[in-house]
Amino acid sequence: MFLYQGAPSWLVITVSQPYVRSVDRAEIETRDGRRLPLVWFGLDEGTWGGAVPVALDAVSHLRLLDREGRVVLETQVPAQGD
């Protein structure tokens, strides 16, 4: 995952085998507990990118989910200054 703080902020996600075929959608979780879908995320070749609907310092986690909504991969986003 690569994050860019700007106007707009965006991120790029790359998923390798064996996980790429299991991932169906993505969401971010904000530090105040909101879960926001990344609507631009789709099934392609394993690399996706697009705008983030909140400032990056508000993002605490990125989750990649399967078709049933189960977490396939998850990462914590460090707070700025960590």
PDB file of N, CA, C and O in Angstrom:
ATOM      1  N   MET A   1       0.842  -1.156   0.000  1.00  0.00           N
ATOM      2  CA  MET A   1       0.000   0.000   0.000  1.00  0.00           C
ATOM      3  C   MET A   1       0.899   1.234   0.000  1.00  0.00           C
ATOM      4  O   MET A   1       1.864   1.319   0.759  1.00  0.00           O
ATOM      5  N   PHE A   2       0.563   2.178  -0.859  1.00  0.00           N
ATOM      6  CA  PHE A   2       1.247   3.463  -0.914  1.00  0.00           C
ATOM      7  C   PHE A   2       0.199   4.537  -0.693  1.00  0.00           C
ATOM      8  O   PHE A   2      -0.834   4.545  -1.362  1.00  0.00           O
ATOM      9  N   LEU A   3       0.455   5.440   0.235  1.00  0.00           N
ATOM     10  CA  LEU A   3      -0.463   6.532   0.560  1.00  0.00           C
ATOM     11  C   LEU A   3       0.125   7.862   0.128  1.00  0.00           C
ATOM     12  O   LEU A   3       1.323   8.103   0.281  1.00  0.00           O
ATOM     13  N   TYR A   4      -0.724   8.722  -0.412  1.00  0.00           N
ATOM     14  CA  TYR A   4      -0.301  10.061  -0.806  1.00  0.00           C
ATOM     15  C   TYR A   4      -1.239  11.084  -0.174  1.00  0.00           C
ATOM     16  O   TYR A   4      -2.444  11.064  -0.423  1.00  0.00           O
ATOM     17  N   GLN A   5      -0.686  11.976   0.641  1.00  0.00           N
ATOM     18  CA  GLN A   5      -1.455  13.054   1.258  1.00  0.00           C
ATOM     19  C   GLN A   5      -1.431  14.249   0.330  1.00  0.00           C
ATOM     20  O   GLN A   5      -0.372  14.826   0.085  1.00  0.00           O
ATOM     21  N   GLY A   6      -2.574  14.623  -0.181  1.00  0.00           N
ATOM     22  CA  GLY A   6      -2.656  15.752  -1.095  1.00  0.00           C
ATOM     23  C   GLY A   6      -4.093  16.175  -1.263  1.00  0.00           C
ATOM     24  O   GLY A   6      -4.928  15.908  -0.399  1.00  0.00           O
ATOM     25  N   ALA A   7      -4.387  16.823  -2.351  1.00  0.00           N
ATOM     26  CA  ALA A   7      -5.749  17.277  -2.638  1.00  0.00           C
ATOM     27  C   ALA A   7      -6.124  16.803  -4.037  1.00  0.00           C
ATOM     28  O   ALA A   7      -5.871  17.534  -4.995  1.00  0.00           O
ATOM     29  N   PRO A   8      -6.702  15.641  -4.206  1.00  0.00           N
ATOM     30  CA  PRO A   8      -7.162  14.748  -3.134  1.00  0.00           C
ATOM     31  C   PRO A   8      -6.054  13.807  -2.673  1.00  0.00           C
ATOM     32  O   PRO A   8      -5.054  13.614  -3.365  1.00  0.00           O
ATOM     33  N   SER A   9      -6.251  13.228  -1.493  1.00  0.00           N
ATOM     34  CA  SER A   9      -5.372  12.150  -1.032  1.00  0.00           C
ATOM     35  C   SER A   9      -5.776  10.880  -1.758  1.00  0.00           C
ATOM     36  O   SER A   9      -6.939  10.709  -2.125  1.00  0.00           O
ATOM     37  N   TRP A  10      -4.823   9.998  -1.963  1.00  0.00           N
ATOM     38  CA  TRP A  10      -5.115   8.755  -2.660  1.00  0.00           C
ATOM     39  C   TRP A  10      -4.216   7.641  -2.159  1.00  0.00           C
ATOM     40  O   TRP A  10      -3.260   7.878  -1.421  1.00  0.00           O
ATOM     41  N   LEU A  11      -4.534   6.431  -2.567  1.00  0.00           N
ATOM     42  CA  LEU A  11      -3.693   5.299  -2.219  1.00  0.00           C
ATOM     43  C   LEU A  11      -3.654   4.311  -3.367  1.00  0.00           C
ATOM     44  O   LEU A  11      -4.551   4.261  -4.208  1.00  0.00           O
ATOM     45  N   VAL A  12      -2.589   3.528  -3.376  1.00  0.00           N
ATOM     46  CA  VAL A  12      -2.407   2.446  -4.343  1.00  0.00           C
ATOM     47  C   VAL A  12      -2.221   1.171  -3.528  1.00  0.00           C
ATOM     48  O   VAL A  12      -1.450   1.136  -2.570  1.00  0.00           O
ATOM     49  N   ILE A  13      -2.940   0.132  -3.924  1.00  0.00           N
ATOM     50  CA  ILE A  13      -2.893  -1.161  -3.244  1.00  0.00           C
ATOM     51  C   ILE A  13      -2.416  -2.205  -4.244  1.00  0.00           C
ATOM     52  O   ILE A  13      -2.929  -2.279  -5.360  1.00  0.00           O
ATOM     53  N   THR A  14      -1.438  -3.012  -3.846  1.00  0.00           N
ATOM     54  CA  THR A  14      -0.991  -4.135  -4.658  1.00  0.00           C
ATOM     55  C   THR A  14      -1.131  -5.398  -3.833  1.00  0.00           C
ATOM     56  O   THR A  14      -0.657  -5.468  -2.699  1.00  0.00           O
ATOM     57  N   VAL A  15      -1.785  -6.394  -4.409  1.00  0.00           N
ATOM     58  CA  VAL A  15      -2.011  -7.672  -3.733  1.00  0.00           C
ATOM     59  C   VAL A  15      -1.396  -8.772  -4.588  1.00  0.00           C
ATOM     60  O   VAL A  15      -1.629  -8.838  -5.795  1.00  0.00           O
ATOM     61  N   SER A  16      -0.615  -9.628  -3.955  1.00  0.00           N
ATOM     62  CA  SER A  16       0.031 -10.714  -4.692  1.00  0.00           C
ATOM     63  C   SER A  16      -0.715 -12.030  -4.464  1.00  0.00           C
ATOM     64  O   SER A  16      -1.613 -12.119  -3.628  1.00  0.00           O
ATOM     65  N   GLN A  17      -0.324 -13.034  -5.220  1.00  0.00           N
ATOM     66  CA  GLN A  17      -0.869 -14.384  -5.039  1.00  0.00           C
ATOM     67  C   GLN A  17      -0.471 -14.871  -3.661  1.00  0.00           C
ATOM     68  O   GLN A  17       0.604 -14.485  -3.200  1.00  0.00           O
ATOM     69  N   PRO A  18      -1.233 -15.671  -2.976  1.00  0.00           N
ATOM     70  CA  PRO A  18      -2.476 -16.286  -3.413  1.00  0.00           C
ATOM     71  C   PRO A  18      -3.715 -15.444  -3.087  1.00  0.00           C
ATOM     72  O   PRO A  18      -4.837 -15.899  -3.308  1.00  0.00           O
ATOM     73  N   TYR A  19      -3.535 -14.244  -2.574  1.00  0.00           N
ATOM     74  CA  TYR A  19      -4.651 -13.445  -2.072  1.00  0.00           C
ATOM     75  C   TYR A  19      -5.468 -12.738  -3.146  1.00  0.00           C
ATOM     76  O   TYR A  19      -6.658 -12.497  -2.946  1.00  0.00           O
ATOM     77  N   VAL A  20      -4.868 -12.405  -4.268  1.00  0.00           N
ATOM     78  CA  VAL A  20      -5.526 -11.560  -5.258  1.00  0.00           C
ATOM     79  C   VAL A  20      -6.868 -12.126  -5.724  1.00  0.00           C
ATOM     80  O   VAL A  20      -7.800 -11.359  -5.965  1.00  0.00           O
ATOM     81  N   ARG A  21      -6.986 -13.415  -5.854  1.00  0.00           N
ATOM     82  CA  ARG A  21      -8.247 -14.018  -6.315  1.00  0.00           C
ATOM     83  C   ARG A  21      -9.318 -14.043  -5.222  1.00  0.00           C
ATOM     84  O   ARG A  21     -10.501 -14.206  -5.520  1.00  0.00           O
ATOM     85  N   SER A  22      -8.913 -13.883  -3.962  1.00  0.00           N
ATOM     86  CA  SER A  22      -9.849 -13.915  -2.841  1.00  0.00           C
ATOM     87  C   SER A  22     -10.466 -12.566  -2.532  1.00  0.00           C
ATOM     88  O   SER A  22     -11.505 -12.493  -1.875  1.00  0.00           O
ATOM     89  N   VAL A  23      -9.839 -11.497  -2.997  1.00  0.00           N
ATOM     90  CA  VAL A  23     -10.267 -10.142  -2.643  1.00  0.00           C
ATOM     91  C   VAL A  23     -11.374  -9.671  -3.583  1.00  0.00           C
ATOM     92  O   VAL A  23     -11.259  -9.784  -4.804  1.00  0.00           O
ATOM     93  N   ASP A  24     -12.450  -9.138  -2.994  1.00  0.00           N
ATOM     94  CA  ASP A  24     -13.587  -8.655  -3.762  1.00  0.00           C
ATOM     95  C   ASP A  24     -13.793  -7.149  -3.625  1.00  0.00           C
ATOM     96  O   ASP A  24     -14.205  -6.490  -4.580  1.00  0.00           O
ATOM     97  N   ARG A  25     -13.510  -6.602  -2.445  1.00  0.00           N
ATOM     98  CA  ARG A  25     -13.711  -5.165  -2.209  1.00  0.00           C
ATOM     99  C   ARG A  25     -12.786  -4.699  -1.111  1.00  0.00           C
ATOM    100  O   ARG A  25     -12.132  -5.495  -0.437  1.00  0.00           O
ATOM    101  N   ALA A  26     -12.747  -3.363  -0.943  1.00  0.00           N
ATOM    102  CA  ALA A  26     -11.858  -2.759   0.049  1.00  0.00           C
ATOM    103  C   ALA A  26     -12.608  -1.698   0.833  1.00  0.00           C
ATOM    104  O   ALA A  26     -13.561  -1.091   0.346  1.00  0.00           O
ATOM    105  N   GLU A  27     -12.151  -1.491   2.066  1.00  0.00           N
ATOM    106  CA  GLU A  27     -12.702  -0.421   2.892  1.00  0.00           C
ATOM    107  C   GLU A  27     -11.596   0.158   3.755  1.00  0.00           C
ATOM    108  O   GLU A  27     -10.593  -0.498   4.038  1.00  0.00           O
ATOM    109  N   ILE A  28     -11.801   1.402   4.167  1.00  0.00           N
ATOM    110  CA  ILE A  28     -10.925   1.999   5.161  1.00  0.00           C
ATOM    111  C   ILE A  28     -11.739   2.181   6.433  1.00  0.00           C
ATOM    112  O   ILE A  28     -12.960   2.334   6.395  1.00  0.00           O
ATOM    113  N   GLU A  29     -11.042   2.160   7.551  1.00  0.00           N
ATOM    114  CA  GLU A  29     -11.668   2.502   8.825  1.00  0.00           C
ATOM    115  C   GLU A  29     -10.999   3.768   9.325  1.00  0.00           C
ATOM    116  O   GLU A  29      -9.774   3.885   9.302  1.00  0.00           O
ATOM    117  N   THR A  30     -11.799   4.704   9.771  1.00  0.00           N
ATOM    118  CA  THR A  30     -11.256   5.962  10.289  1.00  0.00           C
ATOM    119  C   THR A  30     -10.951   5.824  11.778  1.00  0.00           C
ATOM    120  O   THR A  30     -11.414   4.889  12.431  1.00  0.00           O
ATOM    121  N   ARG A  31     -10.184   6.746  12.296  1.00  0.00           N
ATOM    122  CA  ARG A  31      -9.803   6.718  13.711  1.00  0.00           C
ATOM    123  C   ARG A  31     -11.017   6.868  14.629  1.00  0.00           C
ATOM    124  O   ARG A  31     -10.948   6.498  15.801  1.00  0.00           O
ATOM    125  N   ASP A  32     -12.126   7.405  14.118  1.00  0.00           N
ATOM    126  CA  ASP A  32     -13.339   7.507  14.933  1.00  0.00           C
ATOM    127  C   ASP A  32     -14.289   6.327  14.699  1.00  0.00           C
ATOM    128  O   ASP A  32     -15.432   6.363  15.155  1.00  0.00           O
ATOM    129  N   GLY A  33     -13.832   5.278  13.992  1.00  0.00           N
ATOM    130  CA  GLY A  33     -14.582   4.039  13.865  1.00  0.00           C
ATOM    131  C   GLY A  33     -15.483   3.896  12.653  1.00  0.00           C
ATOM    132  O   GLY A  33     -16.139   2.865  12.505  1.00  0.00           O
ATOM    133  N   ARG A  34     -15.539   4.907  11.767  1.00  0.00           N
ATOM    134  CA  ARG A  34     -16.359   4.776  10.554  1.00  0.00           C
ATOM    135  C   ARG A  34     -15.670   3.842   9.567  1.00  0.00           C
ATOM    136  O   ARG A  34     -14.447   3.853   9.428  1.00  0.00           O
ATOM    137  N   ARG A  35     -16.486   3.027   8.878  1.00  0.00           N
ATOM    138  CA  ARG A  35     -15.977   2.160   7.816  1.00  0.00           C
ATOM    139  C   ARG A  35     -16.504   2.684   6.494  1.00  0.00           C
ATOM    140  O   ARG A  35     -17.714   2.782   6.289  1.00  0.00           O
ATOM    141  N   LEU A  36     -15.584   3.021   5.600  1.00  0.00           N
ATOM    142  CA  LEU A  36     -15.933   3.636   4.323  1.00  0.00           C
ATOM    143  C   LEU A  36     -15.452   2.754   3.174  1.00  0.00           C
ATOM    144  O   LEU A  36     -14.267   2.428   3.104  1.00  0.00           O
ATOM    145  N   PRO A  37     -16.350   2.366   2.277  1.00  0.00           N
ATOM    146  CA  PRO A  37     -15.922   1.547   1.133  1.00  0.00           C
ATOM    147  C   PRO A  37     -15.095   2.375   0.160  1.00  0.00           C
ATOM    148  O   PRO A  37     -15.325   3.572  -0.012  1.00  0.00           O
ATOM    149  N   LEU A  38     -14.141   1.725  -0.464  1.00  0.00           N
ATOM    150  CA  LEU A  38     -13.374   2.352  -1.546  1.00  0.00           C
ATOM    151  C   LEU A  38     -14.073   1.950  -2.836  1.00  0.00           C
ATOM    152  O   LEU A  38     -13.828   0.871  -3.376  1.00  0.00           O
ATOM    153  N   VAL A  39     -14.941   2.821  -3.323  1.00  0.00           N
ATOM    154  CA  VAL A  39     -15.832   2.482  -4.430  1.00  0.00           C
ATOM    155  C   VAL A  39     -15.089   2.247  -5.743  1.00  0.00           C
ATOM    156  O   VAL A  39     -15.624   1.593  -6.638  1.00  0.00           O
ATOM    157  N   TRP A  40     -13.892   2.755  -5.876  1.00  0.00           N
ATOM    158  CA  TRP A  40     -13.117   2.568  -7.103  1.00  0.00           C
ATOM    159  C   TRP A  40     -12.438   1.209  -7.144  1.00  0.00           C
ATOM    160  O   TRP A  40     -11.933   0.804  -8.191  1.00  0.00           O
ATOM    161  N   PHE A  41     -12.417   0.500  -6.023  1.00  0.00           N
ATOM    162  CA  PHE A  41     -11.741  -0.792  -5.949  1.00  0.00           C
ATOM    163  C   PHE A  41     -12.516  -1.830  -6.751  1.00  0.00           C
ATOM    164  O   PHE A  41     -13.741  -1.901  -6.652  1.00  0.00           O
ATOM    165  N   GLY A  42     -11.817  -2.630  -7.540  1.00  0.00           N
ATOM    166  CA  GLY A  42     -12.491  -3.652  -8.335  1.00  0.00           C
ATOM    167  C   GLY A  42     -11.575  -4.814  -8.628  1.00  0.00           C
ATOM    168  O   GLY A  42     -10.389  -4.790  -8.300  1.00  0.00           O
ATOM    169  N   LEU A  43     -12.125  -5.811  -9.236  1.00  0.00           N
ATOM    170  CA  LEU A  43     -11.360  -7.010  -9.564  1.00  0.00           C
ATOM    171  C   LEU A  43     -10.584  -6.786 -10.855  1.00  0.00           C
ATOM    172  O   LEU A  43     -11.172  -6.683 -11.932  1.00  0.00           O
ATOM    173  N   ASP A  44      -9.289  -6.713 -10.743  1.00  0.00           N
ATOM    174  CA  ASP A  44      -8.412  -6.522 -11.893  1.00  0.00           C
ATOM    175  C   ASP A  44      -7.214  -7.446 -11.758  1.00  0.00           C
ATOM    176  O   ASP A  44      -7.352  -8.630 -11.449  1.00  0.00           O
ATOM    177  N   GLU A  45      -6.068  -6.900 -11.989  1.00  0.00           N
ATOM    178  CA  GLU A  45      -4.841  -7.686 -12.010  1.00  0.00           C
ATOM    179  C   GLU A  45      -4.095  -7.705 -10.676  1.00  0.00           C
ATOM    180  O   GLU A  45      -3.011  -8.282 -10.594  1.00  0.00           O
ATOM    181  N   GLY A  46      -4.651  -7.089  -9.630  1.00  0.00           N
ATOM    182  CA  GLY A  46      -3.979  -7.110  -8.339  1.00  0.00           C
ATOM    183  C   GLY A  46      -3.416  -5.775  -7.912  1.00  0.00           C
ATOM    184  O   GLY A  46      -2.834  -5.680  -6.831  1.00  0.00           O
ATOM    185  N   THR A  47      -3.566  -4.728  -8.726  1.00  0.00           N
ATOM    186  CA  THR A  47      -3.130  -3.388  -8.352  1.00  0.00           C
ATOM    187  C   THR A  47      -4.267  -2.415  -8.619  1.00  0.00           C
ATOM    188  O   THR A  47      -4.830  -2.377  -9.713  1.00  0.00           O
ATOM    189  N   TRP A  48      -4.593  -1.632  -7.602  1.00  0.00           N
ATOM    190  CA  TRP A  48      -5.694  -0.679  -7.689  1.00  0.00           C
ATOM    191  C   TRP A  48      -5.264   0.641  -7.071  1.00  0.00           C
ATOM    192  O   TRP A  48      -4.365   0.677  -6.230  1.00  0.00           O
ATOM    193  N   GLY A  49      -5.896   1.707  -7.483  1.00  0.00           N
ATOM    194  CA  GLY A  49      -5.598   3.006  -6.884  1.00  0.00           C
ATOM    195  C   GLY A  49      -6.751   3.961  -7.075  1.00  0.00           C
ATOM    196  O   GLY A  49      -7.542   3.829  -8.009  1.00  0.00           O
ATOM    197  N   GLY A  50      -6.834   4.925  -6.178  1.00  0.00           N
ATOM    198  CA  GLY A  50      -7.881   5.925  -6.283  1.00  0.00           C
ATOM    199  C   GLY A  50      -7.887   6.863  -5.099  1.00  0.00           C
ATOM    200  O   GLY A  50      -7.088   6.739  -4.171  1.00  0.00           O
ATOM    201  N   ALA A  51      -8.809   7.803  -5.155  1.00  0.00           N
ATOM    202  CA  ALA A  51      -8.922   8.823  -4.110  1.00  0.00           C
ATOM    203  C   ALA A  51      -9.475   8.224  -2.825  1.00  0.00           C
ATOM    204  O   ALA A  51     -10.255   7.272  -2.849  1.00  0.00           O
ATOM    205  N   VAL A  52      -9.058   8.798  -1.708  1.00  0.00           N
ATOM    206  CA  VAL A  52      -9.527   8.417  -0.383  1.00  0.00           C
ATOM    207  C   VAL A  52     -10.530   9.479   0.061  1.00  0.00           C
ATOM    208  O   VAL A  52     -10.246  10.671  -0.057  1.00  0.00           O
ATOM    209  N   PRO A  53     -11.713   9.069   0.575  1.00  0.00           N
ATOM    210  CA  PRO A  53     -12.761  10.040   0.877  1.00  0.00           C
ATOM    211  C   PRO A  53     -12.563  10.864   2.144  1.00  0.00           C
ATOM    212  O   PRO A  53     -13.424  11.676   2.483  1.00  0.00           O
ATOM    213  N   VAL A  54     -11.449  10.677   2.852  1.00  0.00           N
ATOM    214  CA  VAL A  54     -11.130  11.452   4.057  1.00  0.00           C
ATOM    215  C   VAL A  54      -9.645  11.785   4.034  1.00  0.00           C
ATOM    216  O   VAL A  54      -8.890  11.231   3.235  1.00  0.00           O
ATOM    217  N   ALA A  55      -9.230  12.691   4.911  1.00  0.00           N
ATOM    218  CA  ALA A  55      -7.795  12.991   5.045  1.00  0.00           C
ATOM    219  C   ALA A  55      -7.066  11.738   5.525  1.00  0.00           C
ATOM    220  O   ALA A  55      -7.607  10.977   6.328  1.00  0.00           O
ATOM    221  N   LEU A  56      -5.853  11.520   5.045  1.00  0.00           N
ATOM    222  CA  LEU A  56      -5.122  10.307   5.398  1.00  0.00           C
ATOM    223  C   LEU A  56      -4.845  10.201   6.885  1.00  0.00           C
ATOM    224  O   LEU A  56      -4.771   9.091   7.411  1.00  0.00           O
ATOM    225  N   ASP A  57      -4.690  11.326   7.584  1.00  0.00           N
ATOM    226  CA  ASP A  57      -4.439  11.228   9.020  1.00  0.00           C
ATOM    227  C   ASP A  57      -5.658  10.733   9.795  1.00  0.00           C
ATOM    228  O   ASP A  57      -5.553  10.422  10.982  1.00  0.00           O
ATOM    229  N   ALA A  58      -6.820  10.659   9.131  1.00  0.00           N
ATOM    230  CA  ALA A  58      -8.024  10.119   9.759  1.00  0.00           C
ATOM    231  C   ALA A  58      -8.156   8.608   9.559  1.00  0.00           C
ATOM    232  O   ALA A  58      -9.019   7.983  10.175  1.00  0.00           O
ATOM    233  N   VAL A  59      -7.319   8.012   8.711  1.00  0.00           N
ATOM    234  CA  VAL A  59      -7.417   6.589   8.387  1.00  0.00           C
ATOM    235  C   VAL A  59      -6.613   5.766   9.388  1.00  0.00           C
ATOM    236  O   VAL A  59      -5.438   6.040   9.631  1.00  0.00           O
ATOM    237  N   SER A  60      -7.266   4.746   9.968  1.00  0.00           N
ATOM    238  CA  SER A  60      -6.562   3.868  10.915  1.00  0.00           C
ATOM    239  C   SER A  60      -6.265   2.486  10.327  1.00  0.00           C
ATOM    240  O   SER A  60      -5.252   1.878  10.672  1.00  0.00           O
ATOM    241  N   HIS A  61      -7.142   1.979   9.434  1.00  0.00           N
ATOM    242  CA  HIS A  61      -6.961   0.646   8.879  1.00  0.00           C
ATOM    243  C   HIS A  61      -7.424   0.603   7.421  1.00  0.00           C
ATOM    244  O   HIS A  61      -8.295   1.362   6.996  1.00  0.00           O
ATOM    245  N   LEU A  62      -6.816  -0.300   6.686  1.00  0.00           N
ATOM    246  CA  LEU A  62      -7.270  -0.670   5.354  1.00  0.00           C
ATOM    247  C   LEU A  62      -7.593  -2.148   5.419  1.00  0.00           C
ATOM    248  O   LEU A  62      -6.793  -2.947   5.905  1.00  0.00           O
ATOM    249  N   ARG A  63      -8.785  -2.516   4.919  1.00  0.00           N
ATOM    250  CA  ARG A  63      -9.192  -3.920   4.898  1.00  0.00           C
ATOM    251  C   ARG A  63      -9.587  -4.321   3.483  1.00  0.00           C
ATOM    252  O   ARG A  63     -10.283  -3.587   2.780  1.00  0.00           O
ATOM    253  N   LEU A  64      -9.125  -5.505   3.082  1.00  0.00           N
ATOM    254  CA  LEU A  64      -9.541  -6.111   1.829  1.00  0.00           C
ATOM    255  C   LEU A  64     -10.442  -7.280   2.192  1.00  0.00           C
ATOM    256  O   LEU A  64     -10.069  -8.140   2.990  1.00  0.00           O
ATOM    257  N   LEU A  65     -11.633  -7.305   1.598  1.00  0.00           N
ATOM    258  CA  LEU A  65     -12.670  -8.244   1.989  1.00  0.00           C
ATOM    259  C   LEU A  65     -13.017  -9.204   0.853  1.00  0.00           C
ATOM    260  O   LEU A  65     -12.851  -8.880  -0.323  1.00  0.00           O
ATOM    261  N   ASP A  66     -13.504 -10.395   1.225  1.00  0.00           N
ATOM    262  CA  ASP A  66     -13.978 -11.327   0.213  1.00  0.00           C
ATOM    263  C   ASP A  66     -15.449 -11.040  -0.094  1.00  0.00           C
ATOM    264  O   ASP A  66     -16.012 -10.079   0.430  1.00  0.00           O
ATOM    265  N   ARG A  67     -16.066 -11.853  -0.926  1.00  0.00           N
ATOM    266  CA  ARG A  67     -17.460 -11.615  -1.347  1.00  0.00           C
ATOM    267  C   ARG A  67     -18.448 -11.673  -0.197  1.00  0.00           C
ATOM    268  O   ARG A  67     -19.505 -11.045  -0.262  1.00  0.00           O
ATOM    269  N   GLU A  68     -18.126 -12.413   0.852  1.00  0.00           N
ATOM    270  CA  GLU A  68     -19.015 -12.529   2.005  1.00  0.00           C
ATOM    271  C   GLU A  68     -18.743 -11.447   3.050  1.00  0.00           C
ATOM    272  O   GLU A  68     -19.419 -11.400   4.077  1.00  0.00           O
ATOM    273  N   GLY A  69     -17.760 -10.574   2.799  1.00  0.00           N
ATOM    274  CA  GLY A  69     -17.440  -9.510   3.736  1.00  0.00           C
ATOM    275  C   GLY A  69     -16.429  -9.884   4.800  1.00  0.00           C
ATOM    276  O   GLY A  69     -16.196  -9.119   5.735  1.00  0.00           O
ATOM    277  N   ARG A  70     -15.822 -11.065   4.664  1.00  0.00           N
ATOM    278  CA  ARG A  70     -14.784 -11.485   5.606  1.00  0.00           C
ATOM    279  C   ARG A  70     -13.452 -10.831   5.238  1.00  0.00           C
ATOM    280  O   ARG A  70     -13.155 -10.620   4.062  1.00  0.00           O
ATOM    281  N   VAL A  71     -12.667 -10.520   6.244  1.00  0.00           N
ATOM    282  CA  VAL A  71     -11.365  -9.885   6.032  1.00  0.00           C
ATOM    283  C   VAL A  71     -10.386 -10.903   5.452  1.00  0.00           C
ATOM    284  O   VAL A  71     -10.157 -11.965   6.032  1.00  0.00           O
ATOM    285  N   VAL A  72      -9.808 -10.558   4.291  1.00  0.00           N
ATOM    286  CA  VAL A  72      -8.767 -11.371   3.671  1.00  0.00           C
ATOM    287  C   VAL A  72      -7.405 -10.836   4.089  1.00  0.00           C
ATOM    288  O   VAL A  72      -6.526 -11.599   4.489  1.00  0.00           O
ATOM    289  N   LEU A  73      -7.236  -9.531   3.995  1.00  0.00           N
ATOM    290  CA  LEU A  73      -6.001  -8.853   4.397  1.00  0.00           C
ATOM    291  C   LEU A  73      -6.371  -7.560   5.112  1.00  0.00           C
ATOM    292  O   LEU A  73      -7.372  -6.920   4.791  1.00  0.00           O
ATOM    293  N   GLU A  74      -5.549  -7.190   6.085  1.00  0.00           N
ATOM    294  CA  GLU A  74      -5.792  -5.965   6.844  1.00  0.00           C
ATOM    295  C   GLU A  74      -4.447  -5.365   7.232  1.00  0.00           C
ATOM    296  O   GLU A  74      -3.493  -6.082   7.534  1.00  0.00           O
ATOM    297  N   THR A  75      -4.390  -4.044   7.216  1.00  0.00           N
ATOM    298  CA  THR A  75      -3.192  -3.364   7.678  1.00  0.00           C
ATOM    299  C   THR A  75      -3.589  -2.139   8.488  1.00  0.00           C
ATOM    300  O   THR A  75      -4.600  -1.491   8.219  1.00  0.00           O
ATOM    301  N   GLN A  76      -2.778  -1.846   9.472  1.00  0.00           N
ATOM    302  CA  GLN A  76      -2.985  -0.641  10.269  1.00  0.00           C
ATOM    303  C   GLN A  76      -2.180   0.489   9.655  1.00  0.00           C
ATOM    304  O   GLN A  76      -1.043   0.298   9.222  1.00  0.00           O
ATOM    305  N   VAL A  77      -2.783   1.668   9.623  1.00  0.00           N
ATOM    306  CA  VAL A  77      -2.119   2.849   9.090  1.00  0.00           C
ATOM    307  C   VAL A  77      -1.592   3.643  10.290  1.00  0.00           C
ATOM    308  O   VAL A  77      -2.381   4.111  11.111  1.00  0.00           O
ATOM    309  N   PRO A  78      -0.285   3.797  10.399  1.00  0.00           N
ATOM    310  CA  PRO A  78       0.255   4.542  11.551  1.00  0.00           C
ATOM    311  C   PRO A  78      -0.239   5.977  11.562  1.00  0.00           C
ATOM    312  O   PRO A  78      -0.415   6.594  10.511  1.00  0.00           O
ATOM    313  N   ALA A  79      -0.458   6.498  12.744  1.00  0.00           N
ATOM    314  CA  ALA A  79      -0.811   7.907  12.895  1.00  0.00           C
ATOM    315  C   ALA A  79       0.380   8.742  12.444  1.00  0.00           C
ATOM    316  O   ALA A  79       1.527   8.319  12.591  1.00  0.00           O
ATOM    317  N   GLN A  80       0.119   9.915  11.902  1.00  0.00           N
ATOM    318  CA  GLN A  80       1.219  10.791  11.489  1.00  0.00           C
ATOM    319  C   GLN A  80       2.069  11.108  12.706  1.00  0.00           C
ATOM    320  O   GLN A  80       1.556  11.413  13.783  1.00  0.00           O
ATOM    321  N   GLY A  81       3.368  11.031  12.516  1.00  0.00           N
ATOM    322  CA  GLY A  81       4.307  11.275  13.606  1.00  0.00           C
ATOM    323  C   GLY A  81       4.747  10.016  14.308  1.00  0.00           C
ATOM    324  O   GLY A  81       5.657  10.054  15.137  1.00  0.00           O
ATOM    325  N   ASP A  82       4.102   8.866  13.984  1.00  0.00           N
ATOM    326  CA  ASP A  82       4.502   7.575  14.599  1.00  0.00           C
ATOM    327  C   ASP A  82       5.658   6.980  13.843  1.00  0.00           C
ATOM    328  O   ASP A  82       6.139   5.904  14.198  1.00  0.00           O
TER     329      ASP A  82
END
